[in-house]
Amino acid sequence: MVNNCANPKCNKPLHYLRDGRVFVFDVASARVGADGKRMRHLEHFWLCGDCAPLMTVERGAENGIVIRAKQVQRPPVRPAALAS
Ligand SMILES: [Zn+2]
């Protein structure tokens, strides 16, 4: 399980799961099982309450996990709403 915020610049210790957001990924492990296939396991990441609105954890290339800033979604400006 995770102990700290996934944002390396923050690294806040995890005390309360209700604060922030948990991400779970099914990832291929470096270890190979008895059947010759890569073993899989669940990896957990947590972003604290400060980082969760700003950042997200995603599956990147090569089955890696990347932490990146969220795209800010701005609602489209409606000229009609401004015209009154
Ligand atoms: Zn954080």
PDB file of the backbone (N, CA, C, O) and the ligand in Angstrom, with CONECT records:
HET     ZN  A 101       1
ATOM      1  N   MET A   1       0.848  -1.195   0.000  1.00  0.00           N
ATOM      2  CA  MET A   1       0.000   0.000   0.000  1.00  0.00           C
ATOM      3  C   MET A   1       0.885   1.246   0.000  1.00  0.00           C
ATOM      4  O   MET A   1       2.099   1.158   0.183  1.00  0.00           O
ATOM      5  N   VAL A   2       0.275   2.381  -0.203  1.00  0.00           N
ATOM      6  CA  VAL A   2       1.043   3.626  -0.305  1.00  0.00           C
ATOM      7  C   VAL A   2       1.189   4.297   1.056  1.00  0.00           C
ATOM      8  O   VAL A   2       0.350   4.133   1.942  1.00  0.00           O
ATOM      9  N   ASN A   3       2.257   5.043   1.199  1.00  0.00           N
ATOM     10  CA  ASN A   3       2.508   5.761   2.441  1.00  0.00           C
ATOM     11  C   ASN A   3       2.561   7.267   2.246  1.00  0.00           C
ATOM     12  O   ASN A   3       2.402   8.038   3.193  1.00  0.00           O
ATOM     13  N   ASN A   4       2.788   7.672   1.000  1.00  0.00           N
ATOM     14  CA  ASN A   4       2.980   9.094   0.735  1.00  0.00           C
ATOM     15  C   ASN A   4       2.249   9.501  -0.539  1.00  0.00           C
ATOM     16  O   ASN A   4       1.908   8.669  -1.380  1.00  0.00           O
ATOM     17  N   CYS A   5       2.023  10.797  -0.654  1.00  0.00           N
ATOM     18  CA  CYS A   5       1.429  11.357  -1.866  1.00  0.00           C
ATOM     19  C   CYS A   5       2.309  10.999  -3.069  1.00  0.00           C
ATOM     20  O   CYS A   5       3.537  11.048  -2.990  1.00  0.00           O
ATOM     21  N   ALA A   6       1.657  10.635  -4.189  1.00  0.00           N
ATOM     22  CA  ALA A   6       2.394  10.203  -5.380  1.00  0.00           C
ATOM     23  C   ALA A   6       3.139  11.343  -6.055  1.00  0.00           C
ATOM     24  O   ALA A   6       4.042  11.105  -6.857  1.00  0.00           O
ATOM     25  N   ASN A   7       2.774  12.568  -5.740  1.00  0.00           N
ATOM     26  CA  ASN A   7       3.477  13.713  -6.299  1.00  0.00           C
ATOM     27  C   ASN A   7       4.831  13.834  -5.601  1.00  0.00           C
ATOM     28  O   ASN A   7       4.883  14.131  -4.407  1.00  0.00           O
ATOM     29  N   PRO A   8       5.938  13.604  -6.338  1.00  0.00           N
ATOM     30  CA  PRO A   8       7.258  13.620  -5.685  1.00  0.00           C
ATOM     31  C   PRO A   8       7.608  14.965  -5.069  1.00  0.00           C
ATOM     32  O   PRO A   8       8.421  15.029  -4.146  1.00  0.00           O
ATOM     33  N   LYS A   9       7.002  16.045  -5.570  1.00  0.00           N
ATOM     34  CA  LYS A   9       7.293  17.368  -5.008  1.00  0.00           C
ATOM     35  C   LYS A   9       6.525  17.616  -3.721  1.00  0.00           C
ATOM     36  O   LYS A   9       6.823  18.557  -2.984  1.00  0.00           O
ATOM     37  N   CYS A  10       5.542  16.774  -3.452  1.00  0.00           N
ATOM     38  CA  CYS A  10       4.724  16.952  -2.257  1.00  0.00           C
ATOM     39  C   CYS A  10       5.104  15.905  -1.214  1.00  0.00           C
ATOM     40  O   CYS A  10       5.581  16.226  -0.126  1.00  0.00           O
ATOM     41  N   ASN A  11       4.877  14.634  -1.581  1.00  0.00           N
ATOM     42  CA  ASN A  11       5.306  13.517  -0.731  1.00  0.00           C
ATOM     43  C   ASN A  11       4.682  13.537   0.666  1.00  0.00           C
ATOM     44  O   ASN A  11       5.250  13.005   1.620  1.00  0.00           O
ATOM     45  N   LYS A  12       3.516  14.152   0.769  1.00  0.00           N
ATOM     46  CA  LYS A  12       2.828  14.242   2.065  1.00  0.00           C
ATOM     47  C   LYS A  12       2.506  12.837   2.592  1.00  0.00           C
ATOM     48  O   LYS A  12       2.031  11.992   1.833  1.00  0.00           O
ATOM     49  N   PRO A  13       2.756  12.580   3.871  1.00  0.00           N
ATOM     50  CA  PRO A  13       2.440  11.255   4.394  1.00  0.00           C
ATOM     51  C   PRO A  13       0.936  10.990   4.417  1.00  0.00           C
ATOM     52  O   PRO A  13       0.136  11.882   4.699  1.00  0.00           O
ATOM     53  N   LEU A  14       0.576   9.758   4.119  1.00  0.00           N
ATOM     54  CA  LEU A  14      -0.828   9.365   4.076  1.00  0.00           C
ATOM     55  C   LEU A  14      -1.324   9.047   5.483  1.00  0.00           C
ATOM     56  O   LEU A  14      -0.828   8.130   6.137  1.00  0.00           O
ATOM     57  N   HIS A  15      -2.306   9.819   5.936  1.00  0.00           N
ATOM     58  CA  HIS A  15      -2.916   9.549   7.236  1.00  0.00           C
ATOM     59  C   HIS A  15      -4.370   9.135   7.089  1.00  0.00           C
ATOM     60  O   HIS A  15      -4.850   8.222   7.762  1.00  0.00           O
ATOM     61  N   TYR A  16      -5.059   9.830   6.192  1.00  0.00           N
ATOM     62  CA  TYR A  16      -6.482   9.550   6.020  1.00  0.00           C
ATOM     63  C   TYR A  16      -6.778   9.316   4.553  1.00  0.00           C
ATOM     64  O   TYR A  16      -6.532  10.196   3.728  1.00  0.00           O
ATOM     65  N   LEU A  17      -7.303   8.147   4.210  1.00  0.00           N
ATOM     66  CA  LEU A  17      -7.619   7.839   2.822  1.00  0.00           C
ATOM     67  C   LEU A  17      -8.749   8.718   2.290  1.00  0.00           C
ATOM     68  O   LEU A  17      -8.855   8.940   1.083  1.00  0.00           O
ATOM     69  N   ARG A  18      -9.590   9.216   3.193  1.00  0.00           N
ATOM     70  CA  ARG A  18     -10.717  10.033   2.709  1.00  0.00           C
ATOM     71  C   ARG A  18     -10.228  11.365   2.168  1.00  0.00           C
ATOM     72  O   ARG A  18     -10.955  12.058   1.457  1.00  0.00           O
ATOM     73  N   ASP A  19      -8.983  11.725   2.510  1.00  0.00           N
ATOM     74  CA  ASP A  19      -8.380  12.936   1.975  1.00  0.00           C
ATOM     75  C   ASP A  19      -7.677  12.581   0.668  1.00  0.00           C
ATOM     76  O   ASP A  19      -6.814  11.704   0.658  1.00  0.00           O
ATOM     77  N   GLY A  20      -8.022  13.230  -0.413  1.00  0.00           N
ATOM     78  CA  GLY A  20      -7.360  12.979  -1.675  1.00  0.00           C
ATOM     79  C   GLY A  20      -7.991  11.846  -2.457  1.00  0.00           C
ATOM     80  O   GLY A  20      -9.175  11.551  -2.293  1.00  0.00           O
ATOM     81  N   ARG A  21      -7.196  11.206  -3.312  1.00  0.00           N
ATOM     82  CA  ARG A  21      -7.741  10.214  -4.229  1.00  0.00           C
ATOM     83  C   ARG A  21      -6.755   9.059  -4.410  1.00  0.00           C
ATOM     84  O   ARG A  21      -5.546   9.265  -4.506  1.00  0.00           O
ATOM     85  N   VAL A  22      -7.296   7.842  -4.454  1.00  0.00           N
ATOM     86  CA  VAL A  22      -6.471   6.649  -4.645  1.00  0.00           C
ATOM     87  C   VAL A  22      -6.651   6.141  -6.071  1.00  0.00           C
ATOM     88  O   VAL A  22      -7.768   6.106  -6.588  1.00  0.00           O
ATOM     89  N   PHE A  23      -5.554   5.751  -6.701  1.00  0.00           N
ATOM     90  CA  PHE A  23      -5.578   5.178  -8.039  1.00  0.00           C
ATOM     91  C   PHE A  23      -5.052   3.757  -7.936  1.00  0.00           C
ATOM     92  O   PHE A  23      -4.070   3.509  -7.236  1.00  0.00           O
ATOM     93  N   VAL A  24      -5.690   2.828  -8.621  1.00  0.00           N
ATOM     94  CA  VAL A  24      -5.243   1.438  -8.605  1.00  0.00           C
ATOM     95  C   VAL A  24      -4.988   1.002 -10.041  1.00  0.00           C
ATOM     96  O   VAL A  24      -5.829   1.199 -10.917  1.00  0.00           O
ATOM     97  N   PHE A  25      -3.822   0.408 -10.276  1.00  0.00           N
ATOM     98  CA  PHE A  25      -3.475  -0.063 -11.609  1.00  0.00           C
ATOM     99  C   PHE A  25      -3.063  -1.528 -11.556  1.00  0.00           C
ATOM    100  O   PHE A  25      -2.391  -1.980 -10.629  1.00  0.00           O
ATOM    101  N   ASP A  26      -3.488  -2.247 -12.582  1.00  0.00           N
ATOM    102  CA  ASP A  26      -3.082  -3.632 -12.756  1.00  0.00           C
ATOM    103  C   ASP A  26      -1.824  -3.593 -13.635  1.00  0.00           C
ATOM    104  O   ASP A  26      -1.916  -3.311 -14.830  1.00  0.00           O
ATOM    105  N   VAL A  27      -0.673  -3.869 -13.062  1.00  0.00           N
ATOM    106  CA  VAL A  27       0.581  -3.721 -13.805  1.00  0.00           C
ATOM    107  C   VAL A  27       1.311  -5.052 -13.916  1.00  0.00           C
ATOM    108  O   VAL A  27       1.180  -5.935 -13.068  1.00  0.00           O
ATOM    109  N   ALA A  28       2.088  -5.166 -14.996  1.00  0.00           N
ATOM    110  CA  ALA A  28       2.903  -6.354 -15.185  1.00  0.00           C
ATOM    111  C   ALA A  28       4.148  -6.222 -14.320  1.00  0.00           C
ATOM    112  O   ALA A  28       4.821  -5.191 -14.327  1.00  0.00           O
ATOM    113  N   SER A  29       4.436  -7.262 -13.590  1.00  0.00           N
ATOM    114  CA  SER A  29       5.595  -7.257 -12.714  1.00  0.00           C
ATOM    115  C   SER A  29       6.839  -7.656 -13.503  1.00  0.00           C
ATOM    116  O   SER A  29       6.728  -8.249 -14.576  1.00  0.00           O
ATOM    117  N   ALA A  30       8.007  -7.338 -12.986  1.00  0.00           N
ATOM    118  CA  ALA A  30       9.259  -7.737 -13.633  1.00  0.00           C
ATOM    119  C   ALA A  30       9.468  -9.244 -13.496  1.00  0.00           C
ATOM    120  O   ALA A  30      10.223  -9.842 -14.263  1.00  0.00           O
ATOM    121  N   ARG A  31       8.810  -9.847 -12.534  1.00  0.00           N
ATOM    122  CA  ARG A  31       8.979 -11.279 -12.291  1.00  0.00           C
ATOM    123  C   ARG A  31       8.124 -12.102 -13.242  1.00  0.00           C
ATOM    124  O   ARG A  31       7.025 -11.700 -13.622  1.00  0.00           O
ATOM    125  N   VAL A  32       8.646 -13.251 -13.615  1.00  0.00           N
ATOM    126  CA  VAL A  32       7.932 -14.152 -14.504  1.00  0.00           C
ATOM    127  C   VAL A  32       7.447 -15.341 -13.683  1.00  0.00           C
ATOM    128  O   VAL A  32       8.200 -15.932 -12.908  1.00  0.00           O
ATOM    129  N   GLY A  33       6.187 -15.674 -13.869  1.00  0.00           N
ATOM    130  CA  GLY A  33       5.598 -16.768 -13.108  1.00  0.00           C
ATOM    131  C   GLY A  33       5.971 -18.132 -13.659  1.00  0.00           C
ATOM    132  O   GLY A  33       6.719 -18.227 -14.632  1.00  0.00           O
ATOM    133  N   ALA A  34       5.455 -19.187 -13.046  1.00  0.00           N
ATOM    134  CA  ALA A  34       5.768 -20.566 -13.439  1.00  0.00           C
ATOM    135  C   ALA A  34       5.289 -20.870 -14.852  1.00  0.00           C
ATOM    136  O   ALA A  34       5.838 -21.749 -15.516  1.00  0.00           O
ATOM    137  N   ASP A  35       4.275 -20.155 -15.318  1.00  0.00           N
ATOM    138  CA  ASP A  35       3.747 -20.392 -16.667  1.00  0.00           C
ATOM    139  C   ASP A  35       4.519 -19.625 -17.740  1.00  0.00           C
ATOM    140  O   ASP A  35       4.134 -19.646 -18.909  1.00  0.00           O
ATOM    141  N   GLY A  36       5.607 -18.948 -17.356  1.00  0.00           N
ATOM    142  CA  GLY A  36       6.422 -18.225 -18.324  1.00  0.00           C
ATOM    143  C   GLY A  36       5.902 -16.838 -18.640  1.00  0.00           C
ATOM    144  O   GLY A  36       6.540 -16.088 -19.378  1.00  0.00           O
ATOM    145  N   LYS A  37       4.744 -16.486 -18.086  1.00  0.00           N
ATOM    146  CA  LYS A  37       4.198 -15.154 -18.318  1.00  0.00           C
ATOM    147  C   LYS A  37       4.596 -14.229 -17.175  1.00  0.00           C
ATOM    148  O   LYS A  37       4.855 -14.654 -16.049  1.00  0.00           O
ATOM    149  N   ARG A  38       4.632 -12.958 -17.513  1.00  0.00           N
ATOM    150  CA  ARG A  38       4.901 -11.975 -16.471  1.00  0.00           C
ATOM    151  C   ARG A  38       3.788 -12.004 -15.441  1.00  0.00           C
ATOM    152  O   ARG A  38       2.609 -12.078 -15.785  1.00  0.00           O
ATOM    153  N   MET A  39       4.168 -11.944 -14.199  1.00  0.00           N
ATOM    154  CA  MET A  39       3.178 -11.890 -13.144  1.00  0.00           C
ATOM    155  C   MET A  39       2.573 -10.483 -13.117  1.00  0.00           C
ATOM    156  O   MET A  39       3.206  -9.505 -13.516  1.00  0.00           O
ATOM    157  N   ARG A  40       1.358 -10.414 -12.645  1.00  0.00           N
ATOM    158  CA  ARG A  40       0.684  -9.119 -12.556  1.00  0.00           C
ATOM    159  C   ARG A  40       0.350  -8.827 -11.105  1.00  0.00           C
ATOM    160  O   ARG A  40       0.137  -9.729 -10.295  1.00  0.00           O
ATOM    161  N   HIS A  41       0.312  -7.566 -10.812  1.00  0.00           N
ATOM    162  CA  HIS A  41      -0.093  -7.194  -9.463  1.00  0.00           C
ATOM    163  C   HIS A  41      -0.772  -5.836  -9.494  1.00  0.00           C
ATOM    164  O   HIS A  41      -0.685  -5.106 -10.482  1.00  0.00           O
ATOM    165  N   LEU A  42      -1.432  -5.514  -8.429  1.00  0.00           N
ATOM    166  CA  LEU A  42      -2.109  -4.228  -8.327  1.00  0.00           C
ATOM    167  C   LEU A  42      -1.186  -3.239  -7.631  1.00  0.00           C
ATOM    168  O   LEU A  42      -0.613  -3.527  -6.580  1.00  0.00           O
ATOM    169  N   GLU A  43      -1.059  -2.090  -8.232  1.00  0.00           N
ATOM    170  CA  GLU A  43      -0.247  -1.054  -7.618  1.00  0.00           C
ATOM    171  C   GLU A  43      -1.149   0.119  -7.248  1.00  0.00           C
ATOM    172  O   GLU A  43      -2.004   0.534  -8.031  1.00  0.00           O
ATOM    173  N   HIS A  44      -0.949   0.634  -6.066  1.00  0.00           N
ATOM    174  CA  HIS A  44      -1.787   1.717  -5.563  1.00  0.00           C
ATOM    175  C   HIS A  44      -0.999   3.022  -5.501  1.00  0.00           C
ATOM    176  O   HIS A  44       0.170   3.049  -5.116  1.00  0.00           O
ATOM    177  N   PHE A  45      -1.660   4.076  -5.881  1.00  0.00           N
ATOM    178  CA  PHE A  45      -1.064   5.416  -5.786  1.00  0.00           C
ATOM    179  C   PHE A  45      -2.082   6.301  -5.114  1.00  0.00           C
ATOM    180  O   PHE A  45      -3.288   6.147  -5.306  1.00  0.00           O
ATOM    181  N   TRP A  46      -1.586   7.223  -4.331  1.00  0.00           N
ATOM    182  CA  TRP A  46      -2.483   8.146  -3.648  1.00  0.00           C
ATOM    183  C   TRP A  46      -2.028   9.564  -3.889  1.00  0.00           C
ATOM    184  O   TRP A  46      -0.843   9.880  -3.776  1.00  0.00           O
ATOM    185  N   LEU A  47      -2.980  10.418  -4.223  1.00  0.00           N
ATOM    186  CA  LEU A  47      -2.698  11.851  -4.316  1.00  0.00           C
ATOM    187  C   LEU A  47      -3.432  12.516  -3.164  1.00  0.00           C
ATOM    188  O   LEU A  47      -4.616  12.258  -2.946  1.00  0.00           O
ATOM    189  N   CYS A  48      -2.744  13.361  -2.437  1.00  0.00           N
ATOM    190  CA  CYS A  48      -3.343  14.012  -1.272  1.00  0.00           C
ATOM    191  C   CYS A  48      -4.412  15.022  -1.701  1.00  0.00           C
ATOM    192  O   CYS A  48      -4.566  15.310  -2.888  1.00  0.00           O
ATOM    193  N   GLY A  49      -5.121  15.537  -0.752  1.00  0.00           N
ATOM    194  CA  GLY A  49      -6.209  16.468  -1.035  1.00  0.00           C
ATOM    195  C   GLY A  49      -5.758  17.726  -1.761  1.00  0.00           C
ATOM    196  O   GLY A  49      -6.538  18.336  -2.493  1.00  0.00           O
ATOM    197  N   ASP A  50      -4.507  18.116  -1.565  1.00  0.00           N
ATOM    198  CA  ASP A  50      -3.988  19.299  -2.258  1.00  0.00           C
ATOM    199  C   ASP A  50      -3.641  18.980  -3.706  1.00  0.00           C
ATOM    200  O   ASP A  50      -3.845  19.808  -4.594  1.00  0.00           O
ATOM    201  N   CYS A  51      -3.115  17.776  -3.946  1.00  0.00           N
ATOM    202  CA  CYS A  51      -2.622  17.418  -5.277  1.00  0.00           C
ATOM    203  C   CYS A  51      -3.713  16.819  -6.175  1.00  0.00           C
ATOM    204  O   CYS A  51      -3.664  16.984  -7.394  1.00  0.00           O
ATOM    205  N   ALA A  52      -4.690  16.131  -5.590  1.00  0.00           N
ATOM    206  CA  ALA A  52      -5.697  15.431  -6.397  1.00  0.00           C
ATOM    207  C   ALA A  52      -6.451  16.344  -7.374  1.00  0.00           C
ATOM    208  O   ALA A  52      -6.731  15.922  -8.496  1.00  0.00           O
ATOM    209  N   PRO A  53      -6.792  17.587  -6.981  1.00  0.00           N
ATOM    210  CA  PRO A  53      -7.492  18.435  -7.964  1.00  0.00           C
ATOM    211  C   PRO A  53      -6.583  18.915  -9.090  1.00  0.00           C
ATOM    212  O   PRO A  53      -7.069  19.346 -10.136  1.00  0.00           O
ATOM    213  N   LEU A  54      -5.268  18.844  -8.885  1.00  0.00           N
ATOM    214  CA  LEU A  54      -4.319  19.406  -9.845  1.00  0.00           C
ATOM    215  C   LEU A  54      -3.621  18.358 -10.688  1.00  0.00           C
ATOM    216  O   LEU A  54      -3.167  18.643 -11.796  1.00  0.00           O
ATOM    217  N   MET A  55      -3.534  17.142 -10.162  1.00  0.00           N
ATOM    218  CA  MET A  55      -2.736  16.121 -10.826  1.00  0.00           C
ATOM    219  C   MET A  55      -3.531  14.848 -11.002  1.00  0.00           C
ATOM    220  O   MET A  55      -4.571  14.647 -10.375  1.00  0.00           O
ATOM    221  N   THR A  56      -3.013  13.985 -11.879  1.00  0.00           N
ATOM    222  CA  THR A  56      -3.644  12.697 -12.072  1.00  0.00           C
ATOM    223  C   THR A  56      -2.568  11.642 -12.271  1.00  0.00           C
ATOM    224  O   THR A  56      -1.438  11.956 -12.645  1.00  0.00           O
ATOM    225  N   VAL A  57      -2.928  10.393 -12.019  1.00  0.00           N
ATOM    226  CA  VAL A  57      -2.008   9.269 -12.216  1.00  0.00           C
ATOM    227  C   VAL A  57      -2.568   8.446 -13.357  1.00  0.00           C
ATOM    228  O   VAL A  57      -3.736   8.058 -13.345  1.00  0.00           O
ATOM    229  N   GLU A  58      -1.717   8.179 -14.355  1.00  0.00           N
ATOM    230  CA  GLU A  58      -2.170   7.466 -15.542  1.00  0.00           C
ATOM    231  C   GLU A  58      -1.182   6.395 -15.927  1.00  0.00           C
ATOM    232  O   GLU A  58      -0.018   6.410 -15.526  1.00  0.00           O
ATOM    233  N   ARG A  59      -1.682   5.456 -16.722  1.00  0.00           N
ATOM    234  CA  ARG A  59      -0.805   4.451 -17.292  1.00  0.00           C
ATOM    235  C   ARG A  59      -0.071   5.088 -18.464  1.00  0.00           C
ATOM    236  O   ARG A  59      -0.699   5.639 -19.367  1.00  0.00           O
ATOM    237  N   GLY A  60       1.240   5.015 -18.451  1.00  0.00           N
ATOM    238  CA  GLY A  60       2.021   5.612 -19.523  1.00  0.00           C
ATOM    239  C   GLY A  60       2.561   4.540 -20.457  1.00  0.00           C
ATOM    240  O   GLY A  60       2.052   3.420 -20.489  1.00  0.00           O
ATOM    241  N   ALA A  61       3.589   4.885 -21.213  1.00  0.00           N
ATOM    242  CA  ALA A  61       4.204   3.953 -22.135  1.00  0.00           C
ATOM    243  C   ALA A  61       4.913   2.839 -21.375  1.00  0.00           C
ATOM    244  O   ALA A  61       5.270   3.002 -20.208  1.00  0.00           O
ATOM    245  N   GLU A  62       5.115   1.704 -22.045  1.00  0.00           N
ATOM    246  CA  GLU A  62       5.878   0.590 -21.467  1.00  0.00           C
ATOM    247  C   GLU A  62       5.283   0.105 -20.159  1.00  0.00           C
ATOM    248  O   GLU A  62       5.997  -0.385 -19.284  1.00  0.00           O
ATOM    249  N   ASN A  63       3.971   0.245 -20.032  1.00  0.00           N
ATOM    250  CA  ASN A  63       3.282  -0.249 -18.841  1.00  0.00           C
ATOM    251  C   ASN A  63       3.694   0.483 -17.576  1.00  0.00           C
ATOM    252  O   ASN A  63       3.444   0.015 -16.465  1.00  0.00           O
ATOM    253  N   GLY A  64       4.329   1.637 -17.753  1.00  0.00           N
ATOM    254  CA  GLY A  64       4.723   2.419 -16.579  1.00  0.00           C
ATOM    255  C   GLY A  64       3.587   3.309 -16.121  1.00  0.00           C
ATOM    256  O   GLY A  64       2.569   3.448 -16.800  1.00  0.00           O
ATOM    257  N   ILE A  65       3.776   3.900 -14.975  1.00  0.00           N
ATOM    258  CA  ILE A  65       2.766   4.791 -14.417  1.00  0.00           C
ATOM    259  C   ILE A  65       3.343   6.197 -14.396  1.00  0.00           C
ATOM    260  O   ILE A  65       4.471   6.405 -13.949  1.00  0.00           O
ATOM    261  N   VAL A  66       2.583   7.144 -14.870  1.00  0.00           N
ATOM    262  CA  VAL A  66       3.054   8.532 -14.886  1.00  0.00           C
ATOM    263  C   VAL A  66       2.125   9.402 -14.053  1.00  0.00           C
ATOM    264  O   VAL A  66       0.915   9.185 -13.995  1.00  0.00           O
ATOM    265  N   ILE A  67       2.729  10.390 -13.413  1.00  0.00           N
ATOM    266  CA  ILE A  67       1.966  11.358 -12.644  1.00  0.00           C
ATOM    267  C   ILE A  67       2.100  12.679 -13.382  1.00  0.00           C
ATOM    268  O   ILE A  67       3.212  13.163 -13.595  1.00  0.00           O
ATOM    269  N   ARG A  68       0.990  13.256 -13.768  1.00  0.00           N
ATOM    270  CA  ARG A  68       1.100  14.501 -14.523  1.00  0.00           C
ATOM    271  C   ARG A  68       0.007  15.481 -14.110  1.00  0.00           C
ATOM    272  O   ARG A  68      -0.994  15.112 -13.494  1.00  0.00           O
ATOM    273  N   ALA A  69       0.234  16.741 -14.471  1.00  0.00           N
ATOM    274  CA  ALA A  69      -0.746  17.779 -14.161  1.00  0.00           C
ATOM    275  C   ALA A  69      -2.002  17.535 -14.977  1.00  0.00           C
ATOM    276  O   ALA A  69      -1.936  17.149 -16.144  1.00  0.00           O
ATOM    277  N   LYS A  70      -3.140  17.764 -14.356  1.00  0.00           N
ATOM    278  CA  LYS A  70      -4.415  17.619 -15.051  1.00  0.00           C
ATOM    279  C   LYS A  70      -4.569  18.701 -16.086  1.00  0.00           C
ATOM    280  O   LYS A  70      -4.093  19.822 -15.907  1.00  0.00           O
ATOM    281  N   GLN A  71      -5.245  18.358 -17.187  1.00  0.00           N
ATOM    282  CA  GLN A  71      -5.641  19.381 -18.148  1.00  0.00           C
ATOM    283  C   GLN A  71      -6.768  20.158 -17.491  1.00  0.00           C
ATOM    284  O   GLN A  71      -7.738  19.574 -17.007  1.00  0.00           O
ATOM    285  N   VAL A  72      -6.638  21.445 -17.478  1.00  0.00           N
ATOM    286  CA  VAL A  72      -7.712  22.252 -16.897  1.00  0.00           C
ATOM    287  C   VAL A  72      -8.853  22.313 -17.899  1.00  0.00           C
ATOM    288  O   VAL A  72      -8.694  22.790 -19.023  1.00  0.00           O
ATOM    289  N   GLN A  73      -9.995  21.824 -17.471  1.00  0.00           N
ATOM    290  CA  GLN A  73     -11.159  21.810 -18.357  1.00  0.00           C
ATOM    291  C   GLN A  73     -11.974  23.067 -18.108  1.00  0.00           C
ATOM    292  O   GLN A  73     -12.615  23.218 -17.068  1.00  0.00           O
ATOM    293  N   ARG A  74     -11.937  23.954 -19.068  1.00  0.00           N
ATOM    294  CA  ARG A  74     -12.734  25.169 -18.939  1.00  0.00           C
ATOM    295  C   ARG A  74     -14.020  24.991 -19.718  1.00  0.00           C
ATOM    296  O   ARG A  74     -14.000  24.537 -20.863  1.00  0.00           O
ATOM    297  N   PRO A  75     -15.117  25.338 -19.118  1.00  0.00           N
ATOM    298  CA  PRO A  75     -16.371  25.238 -19.879  1.00  0.00           C
ATOM    299  C   PRO A  75     -16.368  26.244 -21.002  1.00  0.00           C
ATOM    300  O   PRO A  75     -15.842  27.345 -20.841  1.00  0.00           O
ATOM    301  N   PRO A  76     -16.944  25.894 -22.142  1.00  0.00           N
ATOM    302  CA  PRO A  76     -16.963  26.839 -23.267  1.00  0.00           C
ATOM    303  C   PRO A  76     -17.743  28.097 -22.895  1.00  0.00           C
ATOM    304  O   PRO A  76     -18.772  28.044 -22.223  1.00  0.00           O
ATOM    305  N   VAL A  77     -17.221  29.216 -23.350  1.00  0.00           N
ATOM    306  CA  VAL A  77     -17.892  30.492 -23.059  1.00  0.00           C
ATOM    307  C   VAL A  77     -19.124  30.598 -23.965  1.00  0.00           C
ATOM    308  O   VAL A  77     -19.042  30.410 -25.179  1.00  0.00           O
ATOM    309  N   ARG A  78     -20.231  30.897 -23.359  1.00  0.00           N
ATOM    310  CA  ARG A  78     -21.463  31.060 -24.136  1.00  0.00           C
ATOM    311  C   ARG A  78     -21.775  32.551 -24.278  1.00  0.00           C
ATOM    312  O   ARG A  78     -22.126  33.214 -23.302  1.00  0.00           O
ATOM    313  N   PRO A  79     -21.647  33.064 -25.482  1.00  0.00           N
ATOM    314  CA  PRO A  79     -21.895  34.509 -25.685  1.00  0.00           C
ATOM    315  C   PRO A  79     -23.279  34.925 -25.204  1.00  0.00           C
ATOM    316  O   PRO A  79     -23.439  36.044 -24.716  1.00  0.00           O
ATOM    317  N   ALA A  80     -24.269  34.072 -25.323  1.00  0.00           N
ATOM    318  CA  ALA A  80     -25.631  34.417 -24.917  1.00  0.00           C
ATOM    319  C   ALA A  80     -25.708  34.718 -23.427  1.00  0.00           C
ATOM    320  O   ALA A  80     -26.488  35.562 -22.986  1.00  0.00           O
ATOM    321  N   ALA A  81     -24.876  34.005 -22.657  1.00  0.00           N
ATOM    322  CA  ALA A  81     -24.887  34.205 -21.217  1.00  0.00           C
ATOM    323  C   ALA A  81     -24.291  35.554 -20.830  1.00  0.00           C
ATOM    324  O   ALA A  81     -24.587  36.095 -19.765  1.00  0.00           O
ATOM    325  N   LEU A  82     -23.448  36.087 -21.711  1.00  0.00           N
ATOM    326  CA  LEU A  82     -22.798  37.362 -21.422  1.00  0.00           C
ATOM    327  C   LEU A  82     -23.622  38.550 -21.938  1.00  0.00           C
ATOM    328  O   LEU A  82     -23.375  39.696 -21.564  1.00  0.00           O
ATOM    329  N   ALA A  83     -24.594  38.260 -22.794  1.00  0.00           N
ATOM    330  CA  ALA A  83     -25.295  39.323 -23.508  1.00  0.00           C
ATOM    331  C   ALA A  83     -26.420  39.984 -22.724  1.00  0.00           C
ATOM    332  O   ALA A  83     -26.992  40.964 -23.202  1.00  0.00           O
ATOM    333  N   SER A  84     -26.750  39.501 -21.572  1.00  0.00           N
ATOM    334  CA  SER A  84     -27.921  40.055 -20.877  1.00  0.00           C
ATOM    335  C   SER A  84     -27.654  41.308 -20.133  1.00  0.00           C
ATOM    336  O   SER A  84     -28.561  41.863 -19.513  1.00  0.00           O
TER     337      SER A  84
HETATM  338 ZN    ZN A 101       0.277  15.814  -2.421  1.00  0.00          ZN2+
END
